[in-house]
Amino acid sequence: MAMRNIASIIVLAVFLGLGYAQAAEMTAQDKAVFDTLSPQLQEQVKSQLTGGNTVRGVLETMLLNEISELFATNRILAVDFNEGVAIVERADGDVDTVYFDTTTLVIKK
């Protein structure tokens, strides 16, 4: 029984250590952006922070997916998460400015 408890403690420590290591890898800039997100969006972002993904990369992908649903968007050229603005290139090559809510990524129309 004692060995089982020790094994459980070791497994728990490893998992807690891995979670801490992942959180520690977040840059100051990513942490600043992450802290402004709604709790729901934070959970979505956390679930995608695997395999070297960054907060910014995850948010850009989510934002591109959201924008692409509304516009025929080819790619994001620039994004400012502090101001809630993205510059996107449409499929036809034209460039548009898209505004979004910085806490939820909801596109402002």
C-alpha positions as a printed Julia matrix, in Angstrom:
109×3 Matrix{Float64}:
   0.0    0.0     0.0
   2.83   2.4     0.87
   4.53   1.72   -2.48
   1.26   2.47   -4.26
   0.97   5.83   -2.48
   4.57   6.67   -3.29
   4.0    5.78   -6.95
   0.87   7.95   -7.03
   2.78  10.87   -5.53
   5.57  10.47   -8.07
   3.11  10.39  -10.99
   1.31  13.46   -9.63
   4.6   15.31   -9.21
   5.6   14.5   -12.79
   2.28  15.78  -14.16
   2.45  18.94  -12.06
   6.02  19.47  -13.17
   5.08  19.1   -16.83
   2.24  21.59  -16.43
   4.57  24.04  -14.74
   7.18  23.59  -17.46
   4.61  24.32  -20.17
   3.38  27.42  -18.34
   6.95  28.59  -17.72
   7.66  28.5   -21.46
   5.09  31.24  -22.12
   6.9   34.46  -23.03
   6.1   37.7   -21.19
   4.36  39.02  -24.3
   2.29  35.83  -24.67
   1.39  35.95  -20.97
   0.29  39.58  -21.26
  -1.99  38.76  -24.2
  -3.23  35.55  -22.55
  -4.21  37.41  -19.36
  -6.53  39.75  -21.3
  -8.56  36.87  -22.78
 -11.92  35.75  -21.44
 -11.79  32.62  -19.25
 -13.49  30.59  -21.99
 -10.96  31.68  -24.61
  -8.09  31.04  -22.19
  -9.26  27.43  -21.87
  -9.46  27.04  -25.65
  -5.97  28.47  -26.06
  -4.53  26.31  -23.26
  -5.86  23.19  -24.94
  -3.94  24.11  -28.12
  -0.61  24.92  -26.44
   1.04  21.66  -27.45
   3.88  20.73  -29.74
   5.58  24.1   -29.55
   2.48  26.19  -30.29
   2.59  29.71  -28.89
  -0.25  31.81  -27.53
   0.16  34.22  -30.44
   0.22  31.4   -32.99
  -2.9   29.77  -31.55
  -4.75  33.11  -31.43
  -3.72  33.98  -35.0
  -5.03  30.63  -36.22
  -8.29  31.05  -34.31
  -8.65  34.6   -35.62
  -7.92  33.54  -39.21
 -10.55  30.8   -38.93
 -13.07  33.31  -37.58
 -12.29  35.89  -40.26
 -12.31  33.27  -43.04
 -15.87  32.34  -42.12
 -16.95  35.93  -42.83
 -14.6   36.85  -45.67
 -12.64  34.95  -48.31
  -9.34  35.46  -46.48
  -6.02  34.09  -47.69
  -3.84  35.03  -44.7
  -3.25  37.46  -41.87
  -0.56  39.99  -42.76
  -0.42  41.7   -39.35
  -2.33  41.57  -36.1
  -2.37  43.8   -33.03
  -3.95  41.96  -30.12
  -3.77  45.08  -27.92
  -5.84  47.19  -30.33
  -8.0   44.39  -31.75
  -7.12  44.91  -35.39
  -5.92  42.53  -38.09
  -4.73  43.28  -41.61
  -5.74  40.41  -43.88
  -5.12  39.51  -47.48
  -8.23  38.28  -49.25
  -8.16  35.44  -51.75
  -8.31  38.01  -54.6
  -5.16  39.76  -53.29
  -6.93  42.83  -51.86
  -6.05  43.88  -48.31
  -8.67  44.57  -45.62
  -8.65  45.78  -42.04
 -10.7   43.68  -39.63
 -11.51  44.74  -36.08
 -12.17  42.23  -33.31
 -12.88  42.07  -29.59
  -9.57  41.47  -27.83
 -11.04  39.27  -25.1
 -13.18  36.95  -27.24
 -11.84  37.32  -30.84
 -15.39  38.05  -32.01
 -15.25  40.05  -35.27
 -16.77  43.52  -35.08
 -18.95  44.26  -38.08
